[in-house]
Amino acid sequence: MAITAAMVKELRDSTGAGMMDAKKALTENNGDMEAAVDWLRTKGLAKAAKKSGRTAAEGLVAVLVEGGKGVAVEVNSETDFVAKNADFQAMVAGIAKIALTAADYEALLASDMGGKTVQDVVTEKIATIGENMSIRRMASIEGQIVVSYVHNAVVDGMGKIGVLVAMTGGDEAFGKQVAMHIAATNPAALNEEQLDQAIVDKERQVQIDIARESGKPEEVIEKMIIGRMKKFMAEVTLVNQSFVINPDLTVGAAAKEAGAEITGFVRMEVGEGIEKKEENFAEEVAKAAQG
């Protein structure tokens, strides 16, 4: 597979590796970006422990809670100008309200919104505003207590990062603190049991490869892996993370002190995993002016 300059740049941006190292990693792994990241980590050439996905799409995440149910919806637009448009925000708020009673994403698109389907409303808004947009995803959560939080909200209940936390026991004040923590740390799962086994297996193999590069005996490597995987779990699982409000406690320990059990969470960030051509501000203004 031909290795392009764009591929090398993407790998450098996500790992901090040098140009030649990035190119070699891609060449060694036949252009496979994830495998190249792991190769760089194994060789100690990646400065970032985890691959960073660049937020590329614009739009808003809306969160809404009624009773013991909360919902989060991401609606994308091409530019941030549209995300700040009052008509767009009103549409997103309406979609979030409908999502509270929708069974899933497909049901949401087909739901009634003022005599039209939600999908048709979005399609008509594209014609009105003159920019492509889409409902990318929705997620819901239920619990005895459900708390929402929006980081840097542009209007009430909408912004770039939306979080929902479900708990048994505790109170909304503590739930809000946990939601803020989740917004900041982006845990991969609630606990070890809910963490995708594929993620665990991949990290274990990367750590084994790194340890073997050191030339240490297998029995020493086994002990090293136990410690490194414990540290990994403390970084990616919510209940094992150091609580940002009180770093002396894990989130799980803080919940216990608050008389709460965290039963689930949703964290949704605009544009996660979507790659988009970068434009400078002048180009973005020109594009918006052209319609």
Stockholm file with secondary structure:
# STOCKHOLM 1.0

chainA/1-291         MAITAAMVKELRDSTGAGMMDAKKALTENNGDMEAAVDWLRTKGLAKAAKKSGRTAAEGLVAVLVEGGKGVAVEVNSETDFVAKNADFQAMVAGIAKIALTAADYEALLASDMGGKTVQDVVTEKIATIGENMSIRRMASIEGQIVVSYVHNAVVDGMGKIGVLVAMTGGDEAFGKQVAMHIAATNPAALNEEQLDQAIVDKERQVQIDIARESGKPEEVIEKMIIGRMKKFMAEVTLVNQSFVINPDLTVGAAAKEAGAEITGFVRMEVGEGIEKKEENFAEEVAKAAQG
#=GR chainA/1-291 SS CCCCHHHHHHHHHHHCCCHHHHHHHHHHTTTCHHHHHHHHHHTTCCSSSSCCCCCCCEEEEEEEEETTEEEEEEEEESSHHHHTCHHHHHHHHHHHHHHTTCSSHHHHHHSEETTEEHHHHHHHHHHHHTSCEEEEEEEEEECSEEEEEEETCSBTTEESEEEEEEEEESCHHHHHHHHHHHHHHCCSBSSGGGSCHHHHHHHHHHHHHHHHHTTCCHHHHHHHHHHHHHHHHHHHBGGGSBCSSCTTSBHHHHHHHTTEEEEEEEEEETTTTCCCCCCCHHHHHHHHHHC
#=GC SS_cons         CCCCHHHHHHHHHHHCCCHHHHHHHHHHTTTCHHHHHHHHHHTTCCSSSSCCCCCCCEEEEEEEEETTEEEEEEEEESSHHHHTCHHHHHHHHHHHHHHTTCSSHHHHHHSEETTEEHHHHHHHHHHHHTSCEEEEEEEEEECSEEEEEEETCSBTTEESEEEEEEEEESCHHHHHHHHHHHHHHCCSBSSGGGSCHHHHHHHHHHHHHHHHHTTCCHHHHHHHHHHHHHHHHHHHBGGGSBCSSCTTSBHHHHHHHTTEEEEEEEEEETTTTCCCCCCCHHHHHHHHHHC
//
